Amino acid sequence: MHDFFQDLHFGIRTLLRSRGMAAIAIATLALGIGANTAVFSVVDTVLVRPLPYREPNQLVWFLESPPAANFLDFQSQNKSFSQMAALRRLSFNLTSRGPAERIAGMVASPNVFSVFGVQPILGRAFIESEGIFGASRVALLTYGFWQSHFGGDANVVGQNIVLDSRPVKIVGVLSANFRYGRDIQVWVNPVNIVPEVFNATADWERKLSTDREVHYLNIIGRMKPDVLLPQAQADISSIMDRIHQQYPVTTGQTVRLIPLRELSASPIRQTLLLLSGVVGLVLLIACANIANLLLARAIGRRRELAVRTALGASRLRIVRQLLTESMLLAFGGGIAGVALASSLVRLLVAASPRDLPRVEEISVNLGVLAFTLGISILTGLLFGLAPALAATRQSPGAFLKEGGRGSTSGLAHNRLRGLLIIGEVALSLVLLVSAGLLVRSFIRLLQVAPGFNPDRMVTMWMNFTSAAYSEKGRSTRLLEELLPRVAALPGVESVAISNDLPLEGDDTTTGVATVDGRQMFERGHQPLMGVHAVNPGYFRAMGIRLLRGRELSASDTADSHSVAVINQKLADLAWPGQDPLGKHFDTLGDKASEVVGVVDNVLHNGLTETPAPESYIAFAQNPWSYVALAVRTHDHPSAVYAEVRRLVAELDPELPIHDMRPMEQVVAETISTRRLTLWLIGGFGAIALVLAVVGIYGVMSYAVTERVHEIGVRMALGAQRGDVLRLVVGSGMRLAAAGLAVGAVAAFLATRAMTSLLFGVRASDPITYGIICGLLAAAAFAASYIPARRATKLDPLEALRYE
């Protein structure tokens, strides 16, 4: 212990004498360690930390493709699950706590909290009788909603809130630790909602026996403690086989069980793992830089080390002393890295896509600090051990023979420095190629034509779920009054309504059953088609091209025959090589519609997806319980939002307008994950480039200093400045070329893992590789040229006297 404190004291004194070197090393390490700590904070929360439920590893999600009403069969016939719950996300109009607003909720079977293994902190959970069709509606509040709308009132249990114009009794409040969904506010029992799922009456049993293609619900199950996922999967698959035999309509339906954690993390898993690899490479490059710095410093201390060895210090003792100094730098970088990580985490959370799970839990906690401590220790060993061993390899006698000339540090030291530079260039190439591929992919993505015009358009939503709109035609009449008033607002060019928005996914899809009365597709293989209920003038307002026929018009009412406008994709699929106008098609369970127009393909499922078959029907003929309002305007979006809210309040003060966003934001959010990944990897790639250039410059600058005597001899013997320039630059470029060769192979292998993140460009894209290799080669040339120019300006006489 005495030796340890002695090494520590001496190490601190030594670093204080080299404050500039120590500051550069700590800053470089802080960058690498801080980036790793920040990314690990996200990875730990999203991929590692257990979900806040009892025995979360027993919870699985039923992924049905396509979704179907098989919950009752799974629940009654399975042998692998202790419990199953059915749940469905719904939103409600809240009108009892200030201005009308739209809140997100979850409708679930009464045992849902038992499945999760959680208990309310106030009141009680649902009871079995509250799952019976026709029971009184009750709700449990999430902790956040309780705090924001009731001020944490402990007497909230027994009070009512008004959801969709109906009173709902509050029976409990959930814990702050319980989170399911990023924005869920209330949990409601399933009264008058999907009764075939939660409480099958005889009538609904008969319906289910003939109509198994209804899909209202999600299923979550808790496996028995002694059951593994493959066993549970086999159990459910056998039930599905029996369902196929009993109900032929279910042919083609499949069920896959997914651990609940994997379900929430799967959309972002690959991106997070990629970022973890990227920041790991940045840290390795930083370590190589510091190793080179310490190696140069250790070589400069050869006389000190030789004297200590001559006085009896063992090699182990000197290596330990040098490692102590490395560890001091590493811990200094770790402390600075934690401070940097806190800021980076806040930036990551602020810039995170909307679908990032558990984002509110991301923080630099004790587990993350333990990770930082471990990575600091590992980093100190990585960049400290090799220079320490290299510096103590020679005997004092060898030093006196070599150092007496003051000419060279020995081939071993040069070889180690060269290997470190090759490694830096190779790792930098991997990062920069990855960033370059993402840049090219992102540019291709921005060039995709979505099929509509998002410029100067603001969107918002209305939901006709209140009891007042149970009257048939009430929502249509309100829209008929509202739309002309909105269109008359100053600066408004046009108004469109639809049950969904482009790029956000088809809200409703159904299978095409027959075309012109003929069954053209096998059962279970009907193409899925998006269904959009829109107003007359929708296509002009959205900037969607009409290719042939007509748009929907005001004459397409509930009393007229059913018509539809289809996209070119559906026309090519159902009537290849024919004119689809006047043709008829029907969807599963619906009456036939006549095709009156064909429009251009619109990307409803995202910019990276191919166009899907789509149909557009008249809202008056098929009223929806919710509608997106899109207004093209010259005014500021917030002004339009305020005016539309005022007009709606005049017609119905209990109808909230919500989720106002410019259409450009809707487009931007569809590529938000890709944009964030691009910025992060691009930023880390730029850091790697800077570190590599600094490393090459440092090595070449030090090499020039060490070879002053040699250069003086060469120049005294007649070498020209061009010869010296070629000598020094050539040395640096040989290292860079070796690094580029190794890095090209490594990048080719590494970028295989990011294929799914690319769009319109291959992972082996030669243009990207060529540009990045050229960029790195130019940077290496510049880093070598500056020390080389300094070498050419040496006075031969001064160089010959250099010691």
C-alpha positions in Angstrom: 0.0 0.0 0.0 2.9 2.3 0.8 4.3 1.7 -2.7 0.9 2.4 -4.2 0.6 5.8 -2.5 4.2 6.6 -3.5 3.4 5.8 -7.1 0.2 7.8 -6.9 2.0 10.8 -5.4 4.9 10.6 -7.9 2.4 10.2 -10.8 0.5 13.3 -9.9 3.7 15.3 -9.6 4.9 14.1 -13.0 1.6 14.9 -14.7 1.5 18.4 -13.2 4.9 19.0 -14.7 3.4 18.1 -18.1 0.0 20.0 -17.8 -0.4 20.5 -21.5 0.0 16.8 -22.4 -2.2 15.8 -19.5 -5.0 18.3 -20.5 -4.9 17.0 -24.1 -5.0 13.4 -23.0 -7.9 14.0 -20.5 -9.9 15.9 -23.1 -9.4 13.2 -25.7 -10.4 10.5 -23.2 -13.4 12.5 -21.9 -14.7 12.6 -25.5 -14.4 8.9 -26.0 -15.6 7.9 -22.5 -18.4 10.4 -22.4 -19.8 9.2 -25.8 -19.7 5.6 -24.6 -21.3 6.5 -21.3 -24.1 8.4 -23.0 -24.9 5.7 -25.5 -24.7 3.0 -22.8 -27.3 5.0 -20.7 -29.7 4.6 -23.6 -28.7 1.0 -24.3 -29.0 0.1 -20.6 -32.5 1.6 -20.3 -33.9 0.2 -23.6 -32.2 -3.1 -24.0 -30.7 -4.2 -20.6 -32.7 -2.9 -17.7 -35.7 -5.2 -16.7 -39.2 -3.9 -17.4 -40.9 -2.5 -14.3 -43.2 -5.5 -13.8 -43.1 -8.6 -11.7 -41.0 -11.4 -13.3 -40.9 -9.5 -16.6 -39.1 -12.3 -18.4 -42.3 -14.4 -18.2 -44.3 -11.8 -20.2 -44.8 -12.3 -23.9 -46.7 -10.6 -26.7 -48.8 -12.4 -29.2 -47.9 -11.2 -32.7 -50.7 -12.3 -34.9 -50.3 -12.0 -38.7 -52.8 -10.9 -39.7 -54.5 -9.9 -36.4 -57.5 -12.0 -35.6 -60.0 -12.8 -32.9 -58.5 -15.9 -31.4 -58.1 -14.7 -27.8 -60.8 -16.9 -26.3 -59.3 -20.0 -27.8 -55.8 -19.2 -26.6 -57.1 -18.4 -23.1 -59.2 -21.6 -22.7 -57.0 -24.1 -24.5 -53.4 -23.2 -23.6 -51.2 -25.2 -21.1 -48.3 -22.8 -20.9 -49.7 -19.6 -19.5 -50.8 -18.8 -16.0 -52.8 -15.8 -17.3 -53.6 -13.9 -20.5 -55.0 -10.4 -20.9 -56.5 -8.6 -23.9 -56.0 -4.9 -24.4 -56.5 -2.3 -26.9 -55.2 1.3 -27.2 -58.0 3.9 -27.5 -58.2 7.6 -27.1 -60.9 9.6 -25.3 -62.3 13.1 -25.3 -61.9 14.4 -21.8 -64.3 17.2 -21.0 -64.6 17.4 -17.2 -61.2 18.8 -16.2 -60.9 22.2 -18.0 -60.9 22.7 -21.8 -61.8 19.7 -23.8 -58.7 17.6 -24.7 -57.9 14.3 -26.2 -56.1 11.8 -24.0 -54.6 8.4 -24.7 -56.0 5.4 -22.9 -56.0 1.6 -22.8 -59.0 -0.6 -22.7 -58.1 -4.0 -21.1 -59.6 -7.1 -19.6 -60.0 -7.0 -15.8 -57.0 -9.2 -15.1 -54.5 -7.0 -16.9 -52.8 -5.7 -13.8 -52.6 -9.2 -12.4 -50.8 -10.3 -15.6 -48.3 -7.4 -15.2 -48.0 -8.1 -11.5 -48.6 -4.6 -10.3 -51.0 -3.1 -7.7 -52.4 0.5 -7.6 -51.0 2.8 -4.9 -54.6 4.2 -4.3 -57.9 2.3 -4.6 -58.0 -1.0 -6.4 -57.6 -2.7 -9.7 -60.4 -3.9 -12.0 -62.6 -6.7 -10.6 -63.9 -9.6 -12.7 -67.5 -8.4 -12.9 -66.2 -5.2 -14.5 -65.3 -7.2 -17.6 -68.9 -8.3 -18.2 -70.6 -6.7 -21.2 -72.8 -3.9 -20.0 -71.1 -3.3 -16.6 -70.5 0.2 -15.3 -67.5 2.0 -16.7 -64.6 2.5 -14.3 -61.0 3.8 -14.7 -57.6 3.7 -13.1 -55.4 6.8 -13.6 -51.7 6.8 -14.3 -49.6 8.5 -11.8 -48.7 11.4 -14.2 -52.3 12.0 -15.1 -53.3 12.0 -11.4 -50.6 14.6 -10.7 -51.3 16.9 -13.7 -55.2 16.8 -13.6 -56.0 16.2 -9.9 -52.9 17.7 -8.2 -52.2 14.4 -6.5 -55.5 14.5 -4.5 -55.5 11.5 -2.2 -59.4 11.5 -2.3 -59.6 11.0 -6.0 -60.9 7.5 -5.7 -64.7 7.6 -6.1 -64.7 10.8 -8.2 -65.8 10.8 -11.8 -64.2 12.0 -15.0 -66.1 12.5 -18.2 -64.7 10.5 -21.2 -66.5 10.8 -24.5 -69.4 12.6 -22.8 -69.9 9.6 -20.4 -69.1 9.7 -16.7 -66.5 7.2 -15.6 -65.8 6.3 -12.0 -62.2 6.4 -10.8 -61.4 3.3 -8.8 -57.6 3.5 -8.5 -54.3 5.2 -9.2 -51.3 3.4 -10.6 -47.7 3.7 -9.3 -45.3 6.1 -10.9 -43.1 3.1 -11.7 -45.7 1.4 -13.8 -45.4 2.5 -17.5 -47.0 0.9 -20.5 -46.9 3.1 -23.5 -45.3 6.5 -23.6 -48.4 8.6 -23.3 -51.2 6.4 -21.7 -53.2 8.5 -19.2 -56.1 6.2 -18.2 -57.0 2.5 -18.1 -60.7 1.7 -18.7 -62.6 -1.5 -18.4 -64.1 -2.9 -21.7 -67.7 -1.7 -21.5 -69.6 -1.7 -24.8 -66.2 -2.0 -26.6 -65.3 -5.1 -28.6 -67.6 -7.4 -26.6 -66.7 -10.4 -28.7 -63.2 -10.2 -27.2 -63.8 -9.7 -23.6 -67.1 -11.4 -22.8 -68.4 -13.6 -25.6 -72.2 -14.0 -25.5 -73.9 -16.7 -27.5 -74.5 -14.3 -30.3 -70.9 -13.3 -30.4 -69.8 -17.0 -30.2 -71.9 -17.6 -33.4 -70.3 -14.5 -35.1 -66.8 -15.7 -34.2 -67.5 -19.1 -35.7 -68.0 -17.5 -39.1 -66.0 -14.3 -38.9 -62.5 -14.9 -37.5 -61.0 -12.0 -39.4 -62.1 -9.3 -37.0 -59.0 -7.8 -35.3 -59.6 -5.5 -32.4 -57.1 -6.6 -29.8 -53.6 -7.2 -28.6 -52.8 -10.2 -26.3 -50.3 -10.3 -23.6 -49.6 -13.5 -21.5 -47.6 -14.5 -18.5 -45.9 -17.9 -19.0 -45.8 -20.4 -16.1 -42.5 -20.3 -14.2 -41.4 -23.6 -15.5 -42.2 -22.9 -19.1 -39.7 -21.7 -21.7 -40.6 -19.6 -24.7 -40.2 -22.4 -27.3 -42.6 -24.6 -25.3 -45.1 -21.8 -25.1 -44.7 -21.2 -28.9 -45.4 -24.9 -29.7 -48.4 -24.8 -27.4 -50.0 -21.8 -29.1 -49.0 -23.1 -32.6 -50.9 -26.3 -31.9 -54.0 -24.3 -30.9 -53.7 -22.3 -34.1 -53.6 -25.6 -36.1 -56.9 -26.6 -34.5 -58.4 -23.2 -35.3 -57.3 -23.6 -38.9 -59.2 -26.9 -39.1 -62.3 -25.7 -37.3 -62.5 -22.3 -39.1 -61.1 -22.5 -42.7 -61.4 -18.7 -42.9 -58.3 -18.5 -40.7 -56.0 -20.2 -43.2 -52.8 -18.3 -43.4 -53.0 -16.7 -40.0 -49.9 -17.2 -37.8 -49.0 -16.3 -34.2 -45.5 -15.6 -33.0 -44.7 -15.1 -29.3 -42.2 -12.3 -28.6 -40.8 -11.4 -25.2 -42.3 -8.1 -24.1 -38.9 -6.4 -23.7 -37.9 -7.4 -27.2 -41.2 -6.1 -28.6 -40.6 -2.6 -27.2 -36.9 -2.5 -28.1 -36.9 -4.2 -31.5 -37.5 -1.1 -33.7 -34.5 0.7 -32.3 -32.3 -2.3 -31.3 -30.1 -2.3 -34.4 -29.5 1.4 -34.3 -28.5 1.3 -30.6 -26.1 -1.6 -31.2 -24.6 0.2 -34.2 -24.1 3.3 -32.1 -22.5 1.3 -29.4 -20.0 -0.1 -31.9 -19.4 3.4 -33.3 -18.6 5.0 -29.9 -16.4 2.0 -29.1 -14.4 2.6 -32.2 -14.0 6.3 -31.2 -12.7 5.3 -27.8 -10.2 2.9 -29.4 -9.0 5.7 -31.7 -8.6 8.0 -28.7 -6.7 5.2 -26.9 -4.3 4.8 -29.9 -3.7 8.6 -29.8 -3.0 8.7 -26.1 -0.8 5.6 -26.4 1.3 7.3 -29.1 1.5 10.4 -26.9 2.6 8.4 -23.9 5.1 6.4 -26.0 6.7 9.6 -27.2 6.8 10.9 -23.7 8.2 7.6 -22.3 11.0 7.7 -24.9 11.8 11.2 -23.8 12.1 9.9 -20.3 14.6 7.1 -21.2 17.4 8.7 -19.3 15.2 8.9 -16.1 14.1 5.3 -16.5 17.6 4.1 -17.2 18.9 5.8 -14.1 16.1 4.3 -12.0 16.9 0.9 -13.4 20.6 1.3 -12.7 19.7 2.3 -9.1 17.9 -1.1 -8.6 14.3 -0.5 -9.7 12.8 -3.6 -11.4 11.1 -3.5 -14.7 7.8 -4.4 -13.0 8.2 -1.5 -10.6 8.7 1.0 -13.4 5.9 -0.5 -15.5 3.6 -0.1 -12.5 4.7 3.5 -12.0 3.9 4.3 -15.7 0.6 2.5 -15.5 -0.3 4.5 -12.4 0.2 7.7 -14.5 -2.0 6.2 -17.3 -4.7 5.3 -14.8 -4.6 8.9 -13.4 -5.2 10.2 -16.9 -8.0 7.6 -17.5 -9.8 8.5 -14.3 -9.5 12.2 -15.1 -11.0 11.4 -18.5 -13.7 9.3 -16.9 -14.7 12.1 -14.5 -14.8 14.7 -17.3 -16.6 12.1 -19.5 -19.4 11.7 -16.9 -20.0 15.4 -17.0 -20.0 15.3 -20.8 -22.3 12.3 -20.8 -24.9 14.1 -18.7 -25.2 16.8 -21.4 -25.1 14.2 -24.2 -27.9 12.2 -22.6 -30.1 15.3 -22.4 -29.4 16.0 -26.1 -30.1 12.4 -27.1 -33.4 12.3 -25.2 -34.5 15.7 -26.7 -33.6 14.5 -30.2 -34.9 10.9 -29.8 -37.7 9.7 -32.1 -41.2 9.4 -30.8 -41.1 5.6 -30.8 -38.0 5.3 -28.5 -39.3 3.2 -25.6 -38.8 4.1 -22.0 -37.2 7.4 -22.9 -38.4 9.1 -19.7 -36.2 6.6 -17.7 -32.9 7.3 -19.5 -30.4 8.8 -17.1 -26.8 8.5 -15.9 -27.5 6.3 -12.9 -25.4 4.1 -10.6 -25.3 1.3 -13.1 -24.0 3.7 -15.8 -21.5 5.1 -13.4 -20.2 1.6 -12.7 -19.9 1.1 -16.5 -17.9 4.4 -16.7 -15.6 3.2 -13.9 -15.0 -0.1 -15.7 -14.4 1.5 -19.0 -12.0 4.0 -17.5 -9.9 1.2 -16.0 -10.0 -0.7 -19.2 -9.0 2.4 -21.2 -6.1 3.1 -18.9 -4.8 -0.4 -19.4 -5.4 -0.2 -23.2 -3.4 3.0 -23.8 -0.9 2.6 -20.9 0.4 -0.9 -21.0 2.0 -1.0 -24.5 4.0 2.3 -24.0 5.0 1.2 -20.5 6.4 -2.2 -21.8 8.0 -0.6 -24.8 9.7 2.1 -22.7 11.2 -0.5 -20.3 12.2 -3.0 -22.9 15.8 -1.8 -23.2 18.6 -2.1 -20.7 20.5 1.0 -19.4 23.5 -0.1 -21.5 21.5 -0.3 -24.7 20.1 3.2 -24.0 23.6 4.6 -23.6 24.6 3.1 -26.9 21.5 4.2 -28.7 20.9 7.5 -26.9 24.4 8.7 -27.1 23.9 9.8 -30.7 20.5 11.3 -30.0 19.5 9.9 -33.3 16.8 7.3 -33.0 14.5 5.7 -30.5 15.0 2.2 -31.9 13.1 0.1 -34.5 10.8 -1.4 -31.9 9.4 2.0 -30.8 9.0 3.1 -34.5 7.2 -0.1 -35.3 4.8 0.3 -32.4 4.0 3.9 -33.3 3.4 2.9 -36.9 1.0 0.1 -35.9 -0.9 2.5 -33.7 -1.3 4.9 -36.6 -2.3 2.1 -39.0 -5.0 1.1 -36.5 -6.2 4.7 -36.1 -6.6 5.2 -39.9 -8.3 1.8 -40.3 -10.8 2.5 -37.5 -11.5 6.0 -38.9 -12.1 4.5 -42.3 -14.7 2.1 -40.9 -16.5 5.0 -39.1 -16.4 7.4 -42.1 -17.5 4.8 -44.6 -20.5 4.0 -42.3 -21.3 7.7 -42.1 -20.8 8.2 -45.8 -23.2 5.3 -46.6 -25.8 6.9 -44.3 -25.3 10.3 -45.9 -25.8 8.9 -49.4 -28.8 6.9 -48.2 -30.4 9.9 -46.5 -29.9 12.0 -49.7 -31.7 9.3 -51.7 -34.5 9.2 -49.1 -35.0 13.0 -49.4 -35.2 12.6 -53.2 -38.2 10.2 -52.9 -41.4 11.7 -54.2 -44.2 10.9 -51.6 -46.9 11.4 -54.1 -48.4 14.5 -52.5 -47.3 18.0 -51.6 -46.6 18.7 -47.9 -45.6 22.3 -48.3 -47.5 25.0 -46.3 -49.9 22.4 -44.9 -50.9 22.1 -41.2 -52.6 19.0 -39.9 -54.8 18.4 -36.8 -57.2 15.7 -35.6 -60.8 15.4 -34.3 -62.5 12.4 -32.8 -66.2 11.8 -32.9 -66.3 9.3 -30.1 -68.6 11.2 -27.7 -72.1 10.0 -27.1 -73.4 13.1 -29.0 -72.1 11.6 -32.2 -73.8 8.2 -31.9 -76.6 9.7 -33.9 -76.1 8.7 -37.5 -74.8 11.5 -39.8 -74.0 13.9 -36.9 -70.2 13.9 -37.6 -70.8 14.4 -41.4 -73.1 17.4 -40.7 -70.6 19.0 -38.4 -67.9 18.7 -41.0 -70.2 20.1 -43.7 -70.6 23.2 -41.6 -66.9 23.4 -40.5 -65.1 22.9 -43.8 -66.5 26.0 -45.6 -65.7 28.2 -42.6 -62.1 26.9 -42.5 -61.8 27.4 -46.2 -62.9 31.0 -45.8 -60.2 31.9 -43.3 -57.7 34.4 -44.5 -54.7 32.8 -46.1 -56.3 29.4 -46.5 -56.0 27.8 -50.0 -57.7 24.5 -49.5 -58.9 22.0 -46.9 -58.8 18.2 -46.9 -60.1 15.5 -44.5 -59.2 11.9 -44.2 -59.2 9.1 -41.6 -55.4 9.1 -41.7 -52.4 11.0 -43.1 -49.9 9.9 -45.7 -46.6 8.4 -44.5 -48.1 7.5 -41.1 -49.3 4.0 -42.2 -52.7 2.9 -43.5 -55.0 3.3 -40.6 -57.4 0.7 -42.0 -56.5 -2.2 -44.3 -58.7 -4.8 -45.7 -58.4 -7.6 -48.2 -59.8 -7.3 -51.7 -62.4 -10.1 -51.9 -63.7 -10.0 -55.5 -63.1 -8.0 -58.6 -66.2 -7.6 -60.9 -67.9 -10.3 -59.0 -65.1 -12.9 -59.5 -62.9 -14.4 -56.8 -59.6 -13.5 -58.3 -57.4 -14.3 -55.3 -57.2 -17.4 -53.1 -58.5 -17.2 -49.6 -55.8 -16.1 -47.3 -53.9 -14.5 -50.2 -56.1 -11.5 -50.9 -54.0 -8.4 -51.3 -54.3 -6.0 -48.4 -55.6 -2.5 -49.5 -55.5 0.7 -47.6 -58.9 2.4 -47.1 -59.2 6.2 -46.9 -62.4 8.1 -46.2 -61.9 11.6 -47.7 -63.9 14.7 -48.7 -64.5 16.1 -52.1 -61.5 18.1 -53.2 -59.2 16.0 -51.1 -56.8 15.2 -54.0 -56.5 18.8 -55.1 -55.9 19.9 -51.6 -53.2 17.3 -50.9 -51.5 17.8 -54.3 -52.3 14.2 -55.5 -52.4 13.8 -59.3 -55.6 12.5 -60.9 -54.5 10.2 -63.7 -57.9 9.4 -65.2 -61.6 9.6 -64.4 -62.9 12.0 -61.7 -62.4 12.8 -58.1 -65.0 12.2 -55.4 -67.7 14.9 -55.4 -70.5 16.3 -53.3 -73.0 14.1 -55.1 -71.4 11.0 -53.6 -73.6 10.9 -50.6 -74.9 8.3 -48.2 -77.9 7.8 -50.4 -76.0 7.4 -53.7 -74.3 4.2 -54.9 -70.9 3.4 -53.5 -68.0 4.7 -55.5 -64.2 4.7 -55.0 -61.1 6.3 -56.4 -58.1 3.9 -56.5 -54.4 4.3 -56.9 -52.4 3.1 -59.9 -51.0 0.2 -57.8 -54.4 -1.3 -57.2 -55.4 -0.7 -60.8 -52.4 -2.6 -62.0 -53.0 -5.4 -59.5 -56.7 -5.9 -60.1 -57.0 -5.0 -63.8 -53.6 -5.3 -65.4 -53.5 -3.8 -68.9 -57.2 -2.7 -68.6 -59.0 0.6 -68.0 -60.3 0.2 -64.4 -63.0 3.0 -64.7 -66.4 1.5 -64.3 -65.1 -1.7 -62.8 -66.3 -2.9 -59.4 -64.5 -4.5 -56.5 -65.5 -5.3 -52.9 -63.6 -5.8 -49.7 -64.1 -8.4 -47.1 -67.5 -7.9 -45.6 -68.4 -4.8 -47.6 -70.5 -4.0 -50.6 -69.1 -3.5 -54.1 -67.8 -0.1 -55.1 -67.5 1.3 -58.6 -64.2 2.8 -59.6 -64.7 6.4 -60.8 -61.1 7.6 -60.8 -57.4 6.6 -60.6 -54.8 8.7 -58.8 -51.1 8.6 -58.5 -49.5 6.3 -55.9 -49.0 7.9 -52.5 -46.5 6.5 -50.0 -48.8 5.9 -47.0 -46.5 3.5 -45.2 -43.3 5.5 -45.2 -40.7 6.9 -47.6 -38.7 3.6 -47.6 -41.7 1.4 -48.5 -43.0 0.6 -52.0 -46.5 1.9 -52.9 -49.3 -0.3 -51.6 -52.8 -0.8 -53.1 -55.1 2.0 -51.9 -58.7 3.0 -52.3 -60.3 6.4 -51.4 -64.0 6.4 -50.5 -66.4 9.3 -49.8 -66.5 10.2 -46.1 -70.2 10.9 -46.5 -70.7 7.3 -47.6 -68.4 5.9 -44.9 -68.3 8.2 -41.9 -65.3 7.6 -39.6 -65.2 8.2 -35.8 -62.0 10.2 -36.3 -60.7 12.5 -38.9 -57.5 14.3 -39.8 -58.0 17.9 -41.0 -55.3 19.2 -43.4 -55.2 22.9 -44.2 -53.0 24.4 -46.9 -52.3 28.0 -45.9 -50.0 31.0 -46.2 -50.4 31.9 -42.5 -48.3 30.7 -39.6 -49.4 27.2 -38.5 -50.2 28.3 -34.9 -52.5 31.0 -36.2 -54.4 28.5 -38.3 -54.6 26.1 -35.4 -56.1 28.8 -33.1 -58.7 29.8 -35.7 -59.8 26.2 -36.4 -60.1 25.5 -32.7 -62.3 28.6 -32.4 -64.5 27.5 -35.2 -64.9 24.0 -33.8 -65.7 25.4 -30.4 -68.5 27.4 -31.9 -70.0 24.3 -33.3 -69.2 21.9 -30.4 -67.3 23.2 -27.3 -66.8 19.6 -26.1 -65.0 18.5 -29.3 -61.2 18.8 -28.8 -58.8 19.6 -31.6 -55.5 17.9 -31.0 -52.1 16.8 -32.3 -51.5 19.9 -34.5 -48.4 19.5 -36.7 -47.2 21.0 -40.0 -47.2 18.4 -42.7 -43.4 18.9 -43.1 -43.1 17.7 -39.5 -45.1 14.6 -40.3 -42.7 13.9 -43.2 -39.7 14.6 -40.9 -40.9 12.3 -38.2 -41.0 9.4 -40.6 -37.2 9.6 -41.0 -36.4 11.0 -37.6 -34.6 7.8 -36.5 -32.5 7.7 -39.7 -31.7 11.4 -39.3 -30.6 11.0 -35.6 -28.5 8.0 -36.6 -26.9 9.9 -39.4 -26.0 12.9 -37.2 -24.6 10.7 -34.4 -22.5 8.5 -36.7 -21.5 11.4 -38.8 -20.4 13.4 -35.8 -18.4 10.5 -34.3 -16.9 9.9 -37.7 -15.7 13.5 -37.9 -14.2 13.2 -34.4 -12.4 10.0 -35.5 -11.1 11.9 -38.6 -9.7 14.7 -36.4 -8.1 12.3 -34.0 -6.5 10.3 -36.8 -5.1 13.5 -38.4 -3.8 14.7 -35.0 -2.3 11.3 -34.4 -0.5 11.2 -37.8 0.7 14.8 -37.3 2.0 14.0 -33.9 3.9 10.9 -35.0 5.4 12.6 -38.0 6.3 15.7 -36.0 8.0 13.6 -33.4 9.7 11.5 -36.1 11.2 14.7 -37.6 12.4 15.8 -34.2 14.1 12.5 -33.6 15.6 12.4 -37.1 17.1 15.9 -37.1 20.6 14.6 -37.1 19.9 12.1 -39.9 18.2 14.8 -42.0 21.2 17.1 -41.4 23.6 14.5 -42.6 21.5 13.9 -45.7 21.3 17.5 -46.6 25.0 18.0 -45.9 25.7 15.2 -48.4 23.7 17.0 -51.1 20.0 15.9 -50.5 17.6 18.5 -51.8 14.6 19.8 -50.0 12.4 17.8 -52.3 14.2 14.7 -51.3 13.6 15.4 -47.6 10.0 16.3 -48.3 9.5 12.9 -50.1 11.3 11.1 -47.3 9.0 12.4 -44.5 5.7 12.6 -46.4 6.4 9.1 -47.9 6.9 7.7 -44.5 3.5 9.1 -43.3 1.7 8.1 -46.4 3.0 4.5 -46.2 1.4 4.2 -42.8 -1.8 5.8 -44.1 -1.9 3.5 -47.1 -1.6 0.4 -44.8 -4.3 1.8 -42.6 -6.6 2.4 -45.6 -6.0 -1.2 -46.9 -6.8 -2.7 -43.5 -9.7 -0.3 -42.9 -11.3 -1.0 -46.3 -11.5 -4.7 -45.5 -12.8 -4.0 -42.0 -15.4 -1.5 -43.3 -16.6 -4.0 -46.0 -17.2 -6.6 -43.2 -18.6 -4.1 -40.7 -21.1 -2.4 -42.9 -23.0 -5.7 -43.5 -24.6 -5.1 -40.1 -26.2 -1.8 -41.2 -27.8 -3.0 -44.5 -31.3 -2.5 -43.1 -30.5 1.2 -42.3 -29.6 2.0 -45.9 -31.9 3.1 -48.7 -31.1 3.2 -52.3 -27.4 2.4 -51.8 -25.4 -0.8 -51.2 -23.2 -1.4 -48.2 -20.3 -2.0 -50.7 -21.0 1.2 -52.6 -17.7 1.9 -54.5 -18.4 5.7 -54.7 -18.6 6.0 -50.9 -15.4 4.0 -50.4 -13.6 6.0 -53.0 -14.6 9.4 -51.6 -13.8 8.4 -48.0 -10.4 6.8 -48.9 -9.6 10.0 -50.8 -10.6 12.2 -47.9 -8.5 10.2 -45.4 -5.5 10.1 -47.8 -5.7 13.9 -48.2 -5.9 14.4 -44.5 -3.0 12.1 -43.9 -1.0 13.9 -46.6 -1.7 17.3 -44.9 -0.8 15.8 -41.5 2.5 14.6 -42.9 3.3 17.6 -45.1 3.4 20.2 -42.3 6.2 18.4 -40.3 7.9 17.6 -43.6 8.0 21.3 -44.6 9.5 22.1 -41.2 12.2 19.4 -41.8 13.1 21.0 -45.2 13.9 24.3 -43.5 16.5 22.8 -41.2 20.0 24.3 -41.4 22.4 21.4 -42.0 25.1 22.8 -39.7 22.6 23.3 -36.9 21.1 19.8 -37.5 24.6 18.2 -37.3 25.2 19.8 -33.9 21.7 18.6 -32.7 21.8 16.2 -29.7 
